[in-house]
Amino acid sequence: MSSGLKRVGRGFSRHQVACWGLSFLAVCAPAVTQAQSSVTLYGIIDTGIEYVTNVGPQKSSVVRMPTLTGSIPSRWGLRGKEDLGGGLSAVFVLESGFAPSTGALNQGGRLFGRQAYVGLSGRWGTLTAGRQYSQIYWAMPGDTMGPNVYAAGDLDPYLAQPRLDNAVAYTFTRSGLTVGATYSFGRDAVDPVPAGGCAGQSPTDWRACKSMSAMVKYEAATWGVATAFDRNYGGGGVGSPLPKTAQTDTRAVIDGYVKFGTSTIGAGFLHRVNHGVQTPTLSDAVSNYWWLGGTYFPLPQVALDAQFGHISVNGGSSAGASVIAARATYLLSKRSSVYVTAGRVFNQRNGAYTIDGGVIPPASNPLPGVNQTGAMVGIRHQF
């Protein structure tokens, strides 16, 4: 999130660093020019108390603090940029996700599990390398409730966390149009199954755990539209969601939004073909997921959100579900807010989706065919 960013210091020019390295020779002379550098500290702390029904075989009700997200996942990060001259800049991002309830690191316990990349940016675009998002993450402007703990996105949790290790990404933006592509040399084994975890880079199989994605997005003053393609290759071995390298999990999405004064309406459609799902009646699981939502500001300090989503799975397997969710937020300031949110999932006979996006599956999963309700009050601060 860019709002609330705070500059905490300036970096040192390449000439200064070189001077320190050669100081024992006392040969440093004043530089003709010095590159300008900056480092920014930013973050979000978002937590609260939630109530979830019909958890597990006993259909228990639980009251707890979520670990993964509230209205937005908690994180802190460092963002840096150095002007190299001629319109070229060096850039980096180090971003850490954490659970305010315990202070523990999320994303498998990694220090910078959300993002960790470095690259170059210029008039021709931005090229980066490291741990970063798949392009499908940036192609969701029509998802009005985003990573809220209860949202239509609970029907496909991958959309909130499609991060890739060992990845190279290119992005170009001009006049509202953004195009991007990402290629991963091997997704990691630390992420859980819903996040697309795999065995990482393979020295013997060029396809094992690879990932590729591409996006095109256009945003104007009052509307926006995006489309993206995302494919993960298998190779995780026995017990993984895609054990063989010939298996793939592919998503294609198109979505967008329109603004009317203080209101925004967003909608989208996602088609998925998952070769890793094997059942007696399905060799491949083909699913279609669509959503419709909106945000309305009745007052400048009050935001109201609502969203409906539905996922259907092919072959008459009755493994789909629907979700309805709502949220009311009161803005105490530009950086602090309180909110109340609630949602309900309606599972088909063989569906076992959870309404709770705030904990790692299967901590809140219901039994197949069982509906589930969640409610939460929380507070968020951005810095």
C-alpha positions as CSV (number, residue, x, y, z in Angstrom):
1,M,0.0,0.0,0.0
2,S,1.4,3.4,-1.0
3,S,-0.6,5.6,1.4
4,G,1.0,6.6,4.6
5,L,4.5,6.0,3.4
6,K,7.2,7.8,5.4
7,R,10.7,8.6,4.3
8,V,13.2,7.6,7.0
9,G,16.5,8.5,5.5
10,R,18.8,8.9,2.5
11,G,21.2,6.3,1.1
12,F,24.7,7.0,0.1
13,S,26.0,7.7,-3.4
14,R,28.2,5.1,-5.2
15,H,31.0,7.6,-5.0
16,Q,30.8,7.8,-1.2
17,V,30.8,4.0,-0.9
18,A,33.9,3.8,-3.1
19,C,35.6,6.4,-1.0
20,W,35.1,4.4,2.2
21,G,36.5,1.3,0.4
22,L,39.6,3.2,-0.6
23,S,40.0,5.4,2.5
24,F,43.2,3.6,3.5
25,L,44.8,5.0,0.4
26,A,43.4,8.5,1.0
27,V,42.7,8.9,-2.7
28,C,39.0,10.0,-2.6
29,A,38.3,13.1,-4.6
30,P,35.0,15.0,-4.7
31,A,32.5,13.4,-7.2
32,V,31.3,15.5,-10.1
33,T,27.8,14.3,-9.5
34,Q,26.1,12.2,-6.8
35,A,23.1,9.9,-7.4
36,Q,20.1,10.6,-5.2
37,S,18.9,7.7,-3.1
38,S,15.9,7.2,-0.8
39,V,14.6,4.5,1.5
40,T,11.0,4.4,2.6
41,L,9.5,2.5,5.6
42,Y,5.9,1.6,5.3
43,G,3.4,-0.8,6.9
44,I,-0.1,-1.9,8.0
45,I,-1.2,-3.3,11.3
46,D,-4.7,-4.8,11.0
47,T,-6.3,-7.2,13.6
48,G,-9.4,-7.9,15.6
49,I,-11.6,-10.6,17.0
50,E,-13.6,-13.0,14.9
51,Y,-16.4,-15.5,15.4
52,V,-16.8,-18.5,13.0
53,T,-19.4,-21.3,13.1
54,N,-19.4,-24.9,11.9
55,V,-15.7,-25.6,12.2
56,G,-14.5,-29.2,11.7
57,P,-16.3,-32.5,12.3
58,Q,-17.9,-31.3,15.5
59,K,-19.3,-28.2,13.9
60,S,-17.8,-26.1,16.6
61,S,-18.0,-22.3,17.0
62,V,-14.7,-20.5,17.7
63,V,-13.8,-17.0,18.9
64,R,-10.2,-16.0,18.1
65,M,-7.8,-13.5,16.5
66,P,-7.0,-14.3,12.9
67,T,-3.4,-14.6,11.9
68,L,-3.4,-14.0,8.1
69,T,-5.7,-11.0,7.4
70,G,-8.3,-8.7,8.8
71,S,-9.5,-6.1,6.3
72,I,-5.9,-6.1,4.9
73,P,-3.0,-8.4,5.8
74,S,-0.5,-6.9,8.2
75,R,3.0,-6.2,6.9
76,W,5.9,-3.8,7.1
77,G,8.5,-3.1,4.4
78,L,11.3,-1.1,3.0
79,R,11.2,0.4,-0.5
80,G,14.3,1.9,-2.0
81,K,15.2,3.8,-5.2
82,E,18.4,5.3,-6.5
83,D,18.5,7.7,-9.4
84,L,21.3,6.4,-11.7
85,G,20.9,9.2,-14.2
86,G,19.5,9.3,-17.8
87,G,16.1,8.3,-16.6
88,L,17.3,5.0,-15.1
89,S,16.8,4.0,-11.4
90,A,17.8,1.1,-9.2
91,V,14.8,-0.2,-7.1
92,F,14.2,-2.7,-4.4
93,V,11.4,-3.9,-2.1
94,L,11.7,-6.0,1.1
95,E,8.3,-6.7,2.6
96,S,7.5,-8.8,5.7
97,G,4.1,-10.3,6.6
98,F,3.3,-10.9,10.3
99,A,0.5,-11.9,12.6
100,P,-0.3,-9.1,15.1
101,S,-1.9,-11.6,17.5
102,T,1.5,-13.3,18.2
103,G,4.1,-11.2,16.4
104,A,5.1,-14.3,14.4
105,L,6.1,-14.1,10.7
106,N,3.7,-15.3,8.1
107,Q,4.5,-16.8,4.7
108,G,6.1,-19.9,6.2
109,G,8.1,-17.9,8.8
110,R,10.3,-16.0,6.3
111,L,11.6,-12.6,7.2
112,F,10.6,-11.1,3.8
113,G,8.0,-13.6,2.7
114,R,5.7,-11.1,1.0
115,Q,8.2,-9.6,-1.4
116,A,12.0,-9.5,-1.8
117,Y,13.3,-8.2,-5.1
118,V,15.7,-5.8,-6.8
119,G,15.8,-4.4,-10.3
120,L,16.1,-1.5,-12.7
121,S,13.4,1.0,-13.8
122,G,13.4,3.4,-16.7
123,R,11.4,4.8,-19.6
124,W,11.3,1.3,-21.1
125,G,9.7,-0.2,-18.0
126,T,10.8,-2.1,-14.8
127,L,12.8,-5.3,-14.7
128,T,13.0,-7.1,-11.3
129,A,14.3,-10.4,-9.9
130,G,13.6,-12.1,-6.6
131,R,10.5,-13.2,-4.7
132,Q,7.5,-11.3,-6.1
133,Y,3.9,-11.6,-7.2
134,S,2.4,-13.4,-10.1
135,Q,0.9,-11.0,-12.6
136,I,-2.6,-12.3,-11.7
137,Y,-2.3,-10.5,-8.4
138,W,-2.1,-7.1,-10.1
139,A,-5.0,-7.9,-12.5
140,M,-7.8,-7.8,-9.9
141,P,-9.0,-4.2,-9.8
142,G,-12.6,-5.4,-9.9
143,D,-12.3,-7.3,-6.6
144,T,-13.8,-4.6,-4.4
145,M,-13.2,-6.4,-1.1
146,G,-9.8,-7.8,-2.0
147,P,-8.1,-9.7,0.9
148,N,-10.8,-9.0,3.5
149,V,-11.1,-11.9,6.0
150,Y,-14.6,-12.7,4.5
151,A,-14.9,-12.1,0.8
152,A,-15.7,-13.7,-2.5
153,G,-12.0,-14.4,-2.8
154,D,-12.4,-17.2,-0.2
155,L,-13.6,-19.3,-3.1
156,D,-10.0,-19.2,-4.6
157,P,-7.5,-18.3,-1.8
158,Y,-4.6,-18.4,-4.4
159,L,-5.7,-15.0,-5.7
160,A,-4.7,-13.3,-2.4
161,Q,-1.2,-14.8,-2.3
162,P,0.2,-15.8,-5.6
163,R,3.9,-15.2,-4.8
164,L,6.8,-16.8,-6.6
165,D,10.4,-17.4,-5.6
166,N,13.2,-17.3,-8.1
167,A,11.2,-15.0,-10.3
168,V,11.9,-12.4,-13.0
169,A,9.3,-9.9,-13.8
170,Y,8.9,-7.1,-16.4
171,T,6.2,-4.3,-16.2
172,F,5.6,-1.3,-18.4
173,T,3.1,1.4,-17.7
174,R,2.1,4.4,-19.8
175,S,-1.1,6.6,-20.0
176,G,-3.1,4.2,-17.8
177,L,-2.1,1.1,-19.7
178,T,0.0,-1.6,-17.9
179,V,1.4,-4.7,-19.3
180,G,3.5,-7.3,-17.4
181,A,5.0,-10.7,-17.5
182,T,6.6,-12.9,-14.8
183,Y,8.5,-16.2,-15.0
184,S,9.6,-18.3,-12.0
185,F,12.4,-20.8,-12.2
186,G,10.9,-22.7,-9.4
187,R,8.1,-22.1,-6.8
188,D,9.2,-22.8,-3.3
189,A,8.3,-25.7,-0.9
190,V,7.6,-23.5,2.0
191,D,4.3,-22.1,0.9
192,P,1.2,-24.2,1.8
193,V,-0.8,-26.0,-0.9
194,P,-3.4,-23.2,-1.4
195,A,-0.6,-20.7,-2.1
196,G,0.8,-23.0,-4.9
197,G,3.7,-24.4,-3.0
198,C,6.1,-26.7,-4.8
199,A,9.6,-28.1,-4.5
200,G,11.5,-25.1,-5.8
201,Q,14.2,-25.0,-8.6
202,S,15.1,-28.4,-10.0
203,P,18.6,-29.1,-11.4
204,T,17.4,-32.0,-13.5
205,D,13.9,-31.1,-14.8
206,W,13.5,-27.7,-16.5
207,R,9.7,-27.7,-16.1
208,A,9.5,-28.7,-12.5
209,C,7.7,-26.1,-10.3
210,K,8.0,-23.4,-13.0
211,S,5.4,-20.7,-13.2
212,M,4.5,-18.1,-15.8
213,S,2.0,-15.3,-16.0
214,A,1.1,-12.3,-18.1
215,M,-1.3,-9.3,-17.6
216,V,-2.8,-6.4,-19.5
217,K,-4.6,-3.7,-17.5
218,Y,-6.1,-0.2,-18.3
219,E,-7.3,2.2,-15.7
220,A,-8.9,5.6,-16.4
221,A,-10.4,8.2,-14.0
222,T,-13.8,6.4,-13.6
223,W,-13.3,2.8,-14.8
224,G,-10.7,0.1,-15.2
225,V,-10.4,-3.4,-16.8
226,A,-7.8,-6.1,-16.6
227,T,-7.1,-9.6,-17.9
228,A,-4.4,-12.1,-16.9
229,F,-3.1,-15.6,-17.5
230,D,-1.4,-17.7,-14.8
231,R,0.1,-21.2,-15.1
232,N,1.9,-23.3,-12.5
233,Y,3.8,-26.4,-13.5
234,G,3.9,-29.5,-11.3
235,G,6.9,-31.5,-10.0
236,G,6.4,-31.5,-6.3
237,G,6.4,-35.3,-6.0
238,V,4.0,-37.6,-4.2
239,G,1.6,-35.9,-1.8
240,S,1.9,-32.5,-3.6
241,P,-1.1,-30.9,-5.5
242,L,0.8,-31.3,-8.8
243,P,3.1,-34.3,-8.3
244,K,4.2,-34.6,-12.0
245,T,5.9,-31.9,-14.2
246,A,3.4,-32.7,-17.0
247,Q,0.6,-31.4,-14.8
248,T,-0.4,-27.8,-14.7
249,D,-2.8,-25.5,-12.8
250,T,-4.0,-22.7,-15.1
251,R,-6.1,-19.7,-14.5
252,A,-7.4,-17.0,-16.8
253,V,-9.3,-13.9,-15.4
254,I,-11.0,-10.8,-16.7
255,D,-12.4,-8.2,-14.4
256,G,-13.1,-4.5,-14.0
257,Y,-14.8,-1.7,-12.2
258,V,-16.9,1.5,-12.8
259,K,-17.1,4.5,-10.5
260,F,-20.3,6.6,-10.1
261,G,-19.6,9.5,-7.8
262,T,-18.9,8.0,-4.4
263,S,-19.8,4.5,-5.5
264,T,-17.7,1.8,-7.2
265,I,-19.1,-1.4,-8.8
266,G,-16.7,-4.3,-9.6
267,A,-17.1,-7.7,-11.2
268,G,-15.0,-10.5,-12.6
269,F,-14.9,-14.0,-14.1
270,L,-12.1,-16.6,-13.7
271,H,-11.7,-19.9,-15.6
272,R,-9.5,-22.6,-14.1
273,V,-8.2,-25.9,-15.3
274,N,-6.4,-27.9,-12.6
275,H,-4.7,-31.1,-13.9
276,G,-3.7,-32.0,-10.3
277,V,-7.2,-32.8,-9.2
278,Q,-7.9,-36.5,-9.7
279,T,-11.3,-38.1,-8.8
280,P,-13.1,-41.2,-10.0
281,T,-15.3,-39.0,-12.3
282,L,-12.9,-36.1,-13.1
283,S,-9.5,-36.3,-14.7
284,D,-9.2,-32.5,-14.7
285,A,-11.1,-30.1,-12.5
286,V,-12.5,-27.3,-14.5
287,S,-14.1,-24.5,-12.5
288,N,-15.7,-21.2,-13.3
289,Y,-15.7,-18.5,-10.6
290,W,-17.5,-15.1,-10.9
291,W,-18.1,-12.3,-8.5
292,L,-19.9,-9.0,-8.2
293,G,-19.3,-6.3,-5.5
294,G,-19.4,-2.7,-4.7
295,T,-18.2,0.1,-2.4
296,Y,-20.2,3.1,-1.3
297,F,-19.2,6.2,0.8
298,P,-22.4,7.7,2.3
299,L,-20.1,10.0,4.3
300,P,-16.5,10.9,3.7
301,Q,-15.5,8.9,6.8
302,V,-17.8,5.9,6.2
303,A,-17.2,3.1,3.7
304,L,-19.7,0.3,3.0
305,D,-18.7,-2.8,1.0
306,A,-20.7,-5.8,-0.2
307,Q,-19.8,-8.7,-2.5
308,F,-21.2,-12.0,-3.9
309,G,-19.2,-14.8,-5.5
310,H,-20.0,-18.2,-6.9
311,I,-17.8,-21.1,-8.0
312,S,-19.0,-24.1,-10.0
313,V,-17.0,-27.2,-10.8
314,N,-17.6,-29.3,-13.9
315,G,-19.0,-32.8,-14.2
316,G,-22.0,-32.4,-11.9
317,S,-19.8,-33.1,-8.9
318,S,-21.7,-30.6,-6.6
319,A,-18.4,-29.3,-5.3
320,G,-19.1,-25.6,-5.8
321,A,-20.2,-22.9,-3.4
322,S,-21.4,-19.3,-3.0
323,V,-20.2,-16.6,-0.7
324,I,-21.9,-13.4,0.4
325,A,-19.9,-10.8,2.5
326,A,-20.2,-7.3,3.8
327,R,-18.1,-4.7,5.6
328,A,-18.6,-1.3,7.2
329,T,-15.5,0.9,7.9
330,Y,-15.3,4.1,9.9
331,L,-12.2,6.2,9.0
332,L,-10.9,7.8,12.2
333,S,-8.2,9.5,10.2
334,K,-6.3,9.1,6.9
335,R,-4.3,6.3,8.5
336,S,-6.5,4.7,11.2
337,S,-9.9,3.0,10.9
338,V,-12.2,0.6,12.7
339,Y,-14.5,-1.9,10.9
340,V,-17.1,-4.7,11.3
341,T,-17.3,-7.4,8.7
342,A,-19.3,-10.6,8.2
343,G,-19.8,-13.3,5.6
344,R,-21.5,-16.6,4.9
345,V,-20.5,-19.5,2.6
346,F,-23.2,-21.8,1.1
347,N,-21.5,-25.1,0.2
348,Q,-22.9,-27.6,-2.3
349,R,-23.1,-31.2,-1.3
350,N,-19.4,-32.0,-1.9
351,G,-18.1,-28.4,-1.3
352,A,-16.0,-27.7,1.7
353,Y,-15.1,-24.0,1.3
354,T,-14.5,-22.0,4.4
355,I,-15.7,-18.4,4.9
356,D,-12.6,-17.7,7.1
357,G,-9.7,-16.3,5.1
358,G,-7.9,-15.3,8.3
359,V,-6.2,-18.6,9.2
360,I,-4.2,-21.3,7.3
361,P,-6.4,-24.1,6.0
362,P,-7.8,-26.4,7.2
363,A,-8.1,-24.6,10.6
364,S,-11.6,-23.3,9.9
365,N,-12.8,-25.8,7.2
366,P,-16.3,-27.2,7.6
367,L,-17.5,-30.6,6.6
368,P,-18.6,-31.1,2.9
369,G,-22.0,-29.6,2.3
370,V,-22.0,-27.6,5.6
371,N,-22.6,-23.8,5.4
372,Q,-20.5,-21.5,7.5
373,T,-20.8,-17.9,9.0
374,G,-18.1,-15.6,10.1
375,A,-18.1,-12.1,11.8
376,M,-15.3,-9.8,13.0
377,V,-14.7,-6.4,14.5
378,G,-11.2,-5.0,13.9
379,I,-8.9,-2.0,13.8
380,R,-6.4,-1.0,11.1
381,H,-3.5,1.5,11.2
382,Q,-1.2,2.4,8.2
383,F,2.1,4.0,8.5
